[in-house]
Amino acid sequence: MNQPPSLGSVAAGIAHDVRGPIGVIVAVLHEIEQSAGAAVGADLERLLEMARRSTRKLERTAATLDAVAQLEQPQLSTVDLCPMLHAAVDRMRSLERRSELKLTLPSATGTTRVQVAPALFPHALEELVGWALRRNPAELRLEIQRPDESANVVVVVTVVGVAVLPASARPFQDPLGLARQLLEAQGAGLSIEAVEGNVVMAVSVPAAPQVVR
């Protein structure tokens, strides 16, 4: 009896199929922009922005599938956490159109080395940040903590002014469930709790060997 395809092979195949339409949309948008020139009207610009946003969502879908495809055999390496946090926030703010939101972030040039799967960890962060942004918070705070005598670094995401915890976090069926699966596959963890009218998500990440205390 033939074995059913693995989750990874299915996800990788779908990701490949999604990238075809993305390439077409990008090419069409380029042609429209070139032909419109300086005479782009408000209606055309609105349609262009809708197409751009749809393209970004398709790219996110492909990235999600790629991440799922690597759950079975994640490849770990040492990366710098701070710029990764900033990139995840910037990407999701653009996708969710929340450029005005008040943010508190660690320095982008800070050095905190962690041991993660570079193909999985940024996507897990984006899932968490995207969930937070869709709750319309008053503020989003991200900080890095390094508990004494711990081999882990903790990324704390505080969703200010949002007190409702998610009803569930089922694997692959909601952003937080997917984030937890992506994190656990690489030895990281996620806890979520309501604290003083805010939702606090704590991501515990293995520190790189050279920064373990």
Secondary structure by P-SEA (a helix, b strand, c coil): ccccccaaaaaaaaaaaaaaaaaaaaaaaaaaaaaacccccaaaaaaaaaaaaaaaaaaaaaaaaaaaaaccbbbbbbbbcaaaaaaaaaaaaaaacccccbbbbccccbbbbbbcccccaaaaaaaaaaaaaaacccbbbbbbbbcccccbbbbbbbbcccccccccccccccaaaaaaaaaaaaccbbbbbbcccbbbbbbbbbccccccc
